[in-house]
Amino acid sequence: MLKHKFRAIPTELDGIKFASKKEARRYRELRLLEKSGELLFFLRQVPFHLPANVKYVCDFLCFWQDDTVTVEDVKGIKMPMYVLKKKQVEAIYPIKIMEV
């Protein structure tokens, strides 16, 4: 088995492959919040297009019962490219990326 460079362990849950156990755990939490009615629904791997044909892909885009929408990224290590893309996304789009 190949080792991930950040020691993340790829995990499969509900037939979906996740980059890490942490991301799969957050998916499970969101499914429970969805079942409780607190979360209306969520989308996975949503792209945000940036200048120079670059894109940032968030882990989860969540639509809550109270009419709020959150953009979530499950992070273990913040790499310089992620930090740069996060700043660009937040400057271009009226959102704040939550790191889980």
N, C-alpha and C positions, 0 to 999 in steps of 0.2 A: 504494500500500500504506500502510495506517495504521501510524504508529509507536506502539509501546507506551510508556507514560509512564515506565517504568523502563529503556528501551532493550532489553528482552528481545525476542528474536526467536522468534516462534512456530515450532515445528518439528514435522514429522510423521515418525513412525518406526513401522514395522509397522502402518500404518493407524491409528495413535493420534495425536491432536493433543495436543501438549504446549505449555505456556505459554512455555517457553524452551528454548534449546539445552542449557542446564545440566541441566534436568529430563530431557530426552530422553537425555542422556549418562548420567545416573544410572540411568535405566530400562535402558539397554543394559548397564551394569555389573551390575545386579541379575539380568538375564537370563543373563549369563555365570556368575555365582555360582550361579544356579539349575541351570544345566547341569552345573557341576562337582560339585553335590551339597552344597555348603556351605550353600546357602540352600534350604529346602524349597519355599517358595512365597512370593509377595507379592501384596498387594492395592493397588490405586491409588485415590486420592481417597476415603478412608474418612472419614465424618463422625463427629464427637464432639459430642453435644448438650450445650449449656450453658444456664444459667438465662436466663429472659426470651426463650425461643424463638430463641436464638442458636446457631449451630453453627460449629465449627472443622473444616476438612477438611484432613487430612494428605495429603501427596503419596504416601507409601508406608508400608504396614504390612507388616513383614517377619517371617517365621517361619523361624528358623535351625535348622540341624541339631542344635545343642547345646541345644535347647529354649528358647532365649531369643526374645523378641519385641521388635522395635524399631519405633518410630514415627519416620519421617523426613520432614523438610520441606526441600525444596531452596530455599535463600534466596540472593538477591543483596543485597537491601536489606531490613532489618528495619523495617517500618512500625510506628507506635505501636499500631494495631489488632491486628496480629499479636502483638506483645509482650504485650498485654493478654490476648488469647485464649489464648496459650501458657501464661501464668501461671494462668489459670482452669482450663484442661484439666489441668495438672499438679497443681493443688490438689484437683480433684474426682476425677480418675482416678489409679490407682497406676502412672503412667507418667512417663517423661522423654522429651521430644521432642528428637531429634537433628537438628541443622541441618547439612545437607550442602552 
